[in-house]
Amino acid sequence: MASHPGIDTDSIKESARKDLLDLLEGVRGKKNLVIEQSLAGPVSIFVKFSTLQDYGVDRVFFLENDNLDASQKNVVFLASGEKASQCLAIAGQIKRLQQSSSVEHDFSMIWVPRRTLVSDRILEEAGVLGDIAVEVLPLHFVPLDQDVLSLAYDDPFGDLYLQKDPTSIFLAAQALMPIQHKHGLFPRIIGKGDNAKRLMELLLRMRSEAAAEESTATSRIGMMPSSTIESLIIIDREVDMVTPLLTQLTYEGLIDEMFGIKNNQAEIETSIIGQAPGQQPKSQSGAPQQQSLKRKIQLDSSDKLYAQLRDANFAIVGPLLNKVARRLAGEYESRHGAKSTAELREFVKKLPGYQAEQQSLKIHTSLTEEALKHTQSETFSRVLEIQQNLVSGTDPTAQHDAIEELIARDTPLTTILRLLCLESTISGGIRPKDLNAFKRLILHAYGPQHILTLHNLERMGLLIARTAANPFYIPVGVGGSGAPSESKVTNYSALRKQLRLIVDEVNEQDPNDIAYVYSGYAPLSVRLVQTILQKQHLLSLTSRADLPPGSSSSQGFAPFEQSLQNIRGATFNRQQKGESEAALKARHMLTGGGGGGREKTVVVMFLGGITFTEIAAL
């Protein structure tokens, strides 16, 4: 992934690293660090444990393990102040250490990304707030790659759609504001979804508040439209719940389905990929010892082979690996043809690179072999067939026997629930008789504790009964006066044709459409982005007339407004102008005319989460 002119992710990473190390350096002497488990991964992206040791960190404890000891006088907590449970855990550990230890400890608290009134009140009521030095680490975005930023917030999906907690919207706005201050205003904010609209309105309000505070001429850079960023596109996860319910079919997506990828790392059994080089365990007799261990592997663009494979459909990964293996073998054998000392020296210089690539090839070949076993299983094939039948518009009741058979075979509950939620989301619900039958089957097969699971899915509108009285089952695109209105549900039946969500012939080797990522299904969320940025391509797929000359993202979703009436949530297209036209003209002259034809960056924000397959499609 190439670096983009609009946003320097390396500077974001370096700024976060400097802020954290400065806070740790402010606590003099050796210290124990107690970190919230969900923050450990994001922090490890921009700072290594060896660096923390250089700044006095002796030992690292997870807050959730509640095993902090009294080995150091200084104790530093690093946690999110958004969750009351974490604040209570911190208060409990401080009180326990104060009561059980003979040493008088100095406690420091670093809240991420902000200090909240709730956290202060909980610590105050516990009687420990006065014993803590409180600091803030403004960690908002964590760079996962050169063109991927992730909000440092745990479970925004559950908070936003189950708990109806808007905290993640506020934190997303806080994360986007520094980008505007550094690069200028987003010239245009375009999006779809009710929560996306709330984020847009919050950004505008924060901009107004910032303008009111900027009474001096020293900080006006954020008050003019950016010359390097074209627009901000906000997609509410709620407008397309179907895509994350489908099985991801890209290489990276399939690894995530099988093993899980968090913060660019995956934990894989050593029986699959082997021990790390130089870490083969041995028994007392000196013989290798067989152990069922897991090994963490790094999965990002620093691995050149992974960068080639990650966005490819899994069907072509095998041939790609074979091609790389043949190239490496040829390059390694070329050493026999070296006739001069200079040629040998050049080969030796490249040898570490060959060895690193060879090790990467070994890991990805092992992962591919394991993934092949998974994808060639009867259960995987049956699940994929049901999913493809549902998204293509076949009668959903025809899939019920196959789903019941999967339950009888003790297929993992998450797989069954994804299939049922997929049918419910696409069809506007499941027939009440069938839904009750499936609920009984699930409770009998997987246990009565999942009553709460089914209830939560119903609260989010993912697993509901199809009745006319259901608030989620409302005629699409028609208001009380018969005029077009914002939809309450996403009508996939209409959108299949209007936005060409199903593409029958997909070239997975050399893809010319995003549908390759799901072997024939184009993610609706990414199609929405295409209605803004790739209008001509989408028009050619839907057999519409060509665009008029000069069409651009400034026109928003035009000419697809009719299609958007079939997608739930608000639609908006807001232009941001500079506070001073004179300043805008001055900058226009200084930059040689608005950027001098340089390529501009489009920022796409998914509110509520995104799949690796959608990133590949983008």
Number of C-alpha atoms within 10 A of each C-alpha: 12 8 12 16 12 19 19 14 20 14 11 18 19 12 14 21 19 13 15 20 16 12 16 21 15 10 19 10 14 19 24 22 24 24 20 19 16 18 18 16 15 22 20 12 16 19 17 11 14 9 12 18 14 12 20 19 23 17 18 18 17 18 21 15 11 13 10 19 15 16 14 18 15 21 24 23 23 24 26 26 21 21 13 13 13 17 20 15 15 24 20 16 16 22 13 13 16 15 11 10 13 9 13 13 17 15 21 22 19 24 21 21 21 18 19 14 10 14 21 16 14 18 21 14 10 16 13 18 18 10 14 18 13 16 15 19 18 18 23 23 23 22 22 20 17 16 15 14 15 19 18 24 21 15 12 20 18 14 15 20 19 15 13 11 13 15 13 22 21 13 19 22 20 19 20 18 21 13 19 21 18 13 20 21 27 27 21 21 23 25 29 26 24 19 24 28 22 16 25 23 14 17 21 17 13 15 18 13 11 17 15 9 10 13 10 7 7 7 13 18 17 22 24 23 23 27 23 21 24 21 24 22 26 23 28 24 23 26 23 23 20 23 22 18 20 20 19 23 22 27 27 25 25 23 21 18 15 13 12 15 19 15 19 16 17 19 15 19 16 16 14 14 18 17 16 12 7 6 8 13 12 12 9 7 7 8 10 11 12 12 13 8 12 16 16 12 16 15 18 19 17 11 13 12 18 18 15 14 19 22 22 25 25 24 16 14 21 15 10 15 19 13 11 15 17 11 12 17 12 11 14 15 11 12 14 8 9 14 9 8 9 10 13 16 12 12 17 13 11 13 14 11 11 17 13 13 18 16 14 17 19 16 15 19 18 16 16 19 13 15 17 14 10 15 17 10 10 10 14 15 13 14 21 16 13 21 20 17 16 20 23 19 15 12 12 19 13 12 18 17 10 15 21 15 12 18 19 12 11 11 17 11 15 10 17 19 20 20 23 24 22 26 29 22 24 23 21 25 23 22 17 13 10 12 18 13 12 19 14 13 15 21 14 11 15 14 11 12 9 15 13 10 12 17 13 17 16 15 14 16 22 24 24 26 22 19 15 11 9 12 11 20 18 15 13 19 22 15 12 7 7 8 8 14 17 19 23 20 25 27 22 23 15 14 18 18 14 20 22 19 23 21 18 11 10 19 14 20 13 9 13 11 18 24 24 25 28 24 22 21 23 23 23 22 23 20 21 23 22 19 22 23 20 14 21 18 14 20 19 11 15 14 10 12 9 11 13 8 6 5 14 15 21 18 13 23 25 17 15 17 12 13 18 25 23 25 27 23 24 21 20 19 18 18 14 16 16 18 14 12 11 10 15 17 12 12 16 15 12 11 11 10 13 16 16 10 8 10 14 16 16 18 19 17 19 18 22 20 16 17 16 23 28 22 14 19 21 14
